[in-house]
Amino acid sequence: MTRHLLDVSDLSRDELEAVMELAGDEYPPHVLAGKGVALIFQKPSARTRNSSEVAVFQLGGHPVSIRDEEVGLDSRESAEDVARTLAQYHGAIGARVLDHQVLVRMAAVSGVPVINLLSDQAHPLQAIADVLTLRSHWGGSLGGRRVAWVGDANNVARSLALACALAGVEEFAIASPAGYGLDEVDVKAISALGAKVVQSLVPAQAAEGADAVFTDVWVSMGQEAEAAKRAEVFRPYQVGEQLMAVAAPGAVFLHCLPAHRGQEVTAGVIDGPASLVWPEAANRLRAMRGLLLFLFGHR
């Protein structure tokens, strides 16, 4: 059966561990020798495109990045037909899409792995990179740790929470404005994987005693019309030095980037000694490499 990765929860605990172990191989075998990997981008990309292309290259394959206007998902051609066509040429298909259901439909008909490079619902490769970063920094297991998210419970937050739960984090605390938190389905899914979920409207309550504090932009791509409203709603949720001060001693800060200093995070935090944003960005490459090694049978 063809394996796909549409969200972190498509992996078991042991499989996530395997992906992370494989991600550390700096001289990986060429499991993609003679194969292409199609990378479709409905949305602009910096880290995702670069990390994906380089990972495919390091594994001996040939990455082909495709803009949406070249395939026209559900406009020029149905998402299913795009997947069927690309599967004739490539060993895998990665797609960064506006609607998560497009990935679900592609995976349903594709004979090769479909990988979520970002959707409105999930960002699994970012989550794997985040867990890799924490493991590397702490020198091992995430067991017993408290991880905090401050801001919108968006696609990045949901995938991070799932990955943290699979990796053994004891508590995932999140502070969001009313109406912007995790829904009941998300909480049940995270809890089912073993992590306690603590939701709050108060940033300091989430950050208190946390070993790691995460945030993301207030306005994601496609939300530009809400920019003024979101700036007002999320202003109290900025991660600054005072908020980091209530976290655990030695707590670290992470952000998936791009970041807006003076909005969701202060320059003093993101550019300060607690920040792991650059190792985190580097781990996007390792996460993609580990996943491809796992999907193509290297153990």
N, C-alpha and C positions, 0 to 999 in steps of 0.2 A: 504493500500500500504506500502511495506517495505521501510523504510527510510535508506539511506546510507549517509556517509560523505566522499566524495572524495576531496572536498575543502571547505573552509570556506563559499564560496558563495552558498553552498547547504543549508545554514541556512538563514532565514530572519533576519532582525534587532532584532525583538522581540524574535526570537528563540535563537539567540546568547546571548541575555540578559538572557534568561531562563537558558541556559547552564552555564553561568557564576554565576548566583545565586545559582544553584544547586551545583556547584563546591565548594562552601563555606561550605557545610554541612559536618562537620567533623565526624558525627555519622549517616551515611546514611542508609536508609532502604536496606534490602537484596533483591534487585530486581532481582538479578541473582542466587538466591538460587536454587540449583539443576541443574544449567546450566553450560556448558563449554563455553569458548571463545577461539577460535583458533587464534594464533598469528604467522603469517608466516614472516620469515625474509630472504629475498634475500640478504640483506646487513647487516653487523655487526651492533650491537646496544648496547648502554649502558643505556642512559636515557629512551629511548622509551620502551625497553623491561622491565626494572625495574618498571617504572611508570605504564605501562599497566598491568603487572602481579599483582602488589600490588592493583591497582584500582579494578580489577576484584575480587580479594580476599576480599577487604573491602566491596564489594557489595554482598558477599556470594557466588560468583561463583568460578569456577575452571579454571585457565588459563593454556593453553597448548601451549608452544612455540615450533615452528617447523622450523627447518633449511630447506633451499631450496632443498638441496640434498635429503631430506626425502620425498618431494612431487614432485620435478622436474617440476616447472611451465613451461609448453610449451616444455618440453624435455621428461620427463617420462610420463607426462600426461598434457592434455590441461588445461589452467587456468580455463576454464569453468567447466571441470569435477572435478577439485580440489574443486572449490566452491560448486558445487552440492553435492559432497561427504561430505565435512566438515559441510555443512548445515544440514545434517542428524543427526549430533551428537552435534552441538554447537548452542548456542543462538546468536552468532555473530562471524564475521571473521574480524580480523585485519591483514593488510598486508603491509610490507615495501618492495617496489618493485623498480626495475630499470626503468621500463617503465610504465608511468601512464595509458596507454591504457589497461594494464593487469587488473588494478582495475576496469576500465570501463566495461570490458568484464565480470569480476567476478560478479559485481553488477547487470549486465543485467540478470543473470540466478539464482542468489542467493535468496532464500526465507528468509534469515536472514540478518540483517544489515552488510554491508561491510564498514570498517573504514580504511581510508588511514593513515597508520603509517609513511609514507614518500614515495614520488615518485619523479621522476625527474622534475615534474611540480609543486608539491604542498607539503606543510607540515602543514596541518590545525591545528593539536593539538599543535604544537609549537606556532602557531599564537594565538590560544586561550589562551595559557599560558602567552604569551607576553602581551596581553591585560589585562588579570587578574592581572599581575604584575604591570602594569601602574595604573590600577584602585585602587589597594590596596595602592600603594605608594602615589598617589594623593588624595586618600580618596573619590573617586567618579567618575563622568563623565569625558570622554575624550573630550568633546565638547570644541571647540576653540583651541585645542592643535595643535602644529606643531611637527611632528615626522620625523626624518631624518634617511636615510639608506645610508651608505658609503661603496661602494664595488660592487661586482657582483650582478646584479638583478636576483638572482637565485630563486629556488623553495621557500626558506624560505622568501625571500623578497616579492615575489608575494603574498603569503598567508598572510603575515603580513600586506601588504598594503590593501588587501581586508578586513581583520579583523578590521583594524584601521578605514576604511571608514564606515563599519557597526556600529562600536562603536562610531561614531560621530566625529572622528578627522577632523579638518578643513583642514589641509594641510599635504600631504605626500611628502617630498622632498627626492630625491635620486641623488647621485653623483656616476657615474660609468665611467670607461674608454669607449672610442668610441667602439661600437659593443657589449658592455656588459650591456646595459641599458634595461629598460622595452620596449617591443614592443608596437605597436599601439593598438593591441587587449587588452593587459593588461591595458594600460592607459584608454581606453574607459570603460573597466569593472570596474575599480576603481572609475573613475569619475562618472559613472552611479549610484554608491552607495553614492555619495555625498561629496567625498573628492577631493580637488584640488590637482593635481599631478604636481610637479615641478621637471623637470629633468635637470641635469647639468653635466659637465665634471669636475667641480671644487669642491672638498670636502668641502671647507670653505663656499661655496655658499649654499650647502645643510644644513650644520650644523648651519649656522648663525641663531640665535634666536630660535633654536629647543629646545623643552622641553625634548626630548629623542633622543639619538643617538644610532643606531644599526649598527652592522657589522657582518660579518661571515668570515669563512676561505677563503683563496684565492684558495685553491685546495680542492675540494670535492672528496668523494669516486668515483672512476671511471674516474677521470680527472688526474691521476698521470702522464700520458704521457705528459701532458701540464704543468707540475709543473714549469719548468725553465722559460717558456714563461710567465706564469701567475705571477710568482714572480717579473718579470721585469715590466709587465704591471701594476700590482696593488701596487707596492712599494709606489707611491705617495698617495695612499689611506689608509695609516695606520691611525688609530684613536689614536692620542696621546694627551698629555696635551694641546698643542697649539691649536689643533682643538677643543677640548672640551671648551676651553676658549672663543670661539666665539659663543658657544651655549647660550641659555638663562640662567640667574642666577638660580642655583639649578638644572640644567639639569642632567639627569641620563643616564647611559650607560648600554646597554644590548647586550648580545651575546648568541646565542643558544647553544654554546659549541659542540664539543671540541674547545678550543682556542689555538693559538700559539703566545705566548708573544714574542714581537720583530718582528712579521710579521704584521698581520692585526690590532693588538692592542698592545700598550705598557703595561708593567707590572704596571706602575704607574696609568693607567686608569682602567684596569680590576681589580686590587687589591686595588684601591683607594676608597674614600668615595662616589664617584658618581656611583659606580658599583652596579647593582642589579642582577648580574648573578646568585647568589645562591638562592635568592627568586624566580627568574625566573625558575631555574631548579626544585625547589620544586613545582612550579605551574604546571609542566608537569603532576604530579600525580593528582592534583585537576582538571585539564582540562579533563583528560581521565575519571575521576570519574563523573564529571558533564555531559559529553557527554553521557556516558552509562546510567546515570539516566534519561536523556532526551529521549534517544532512546527507553528505556524500560518503558516509560509512566509515570514516576514519575514527578509530577508537584508541 
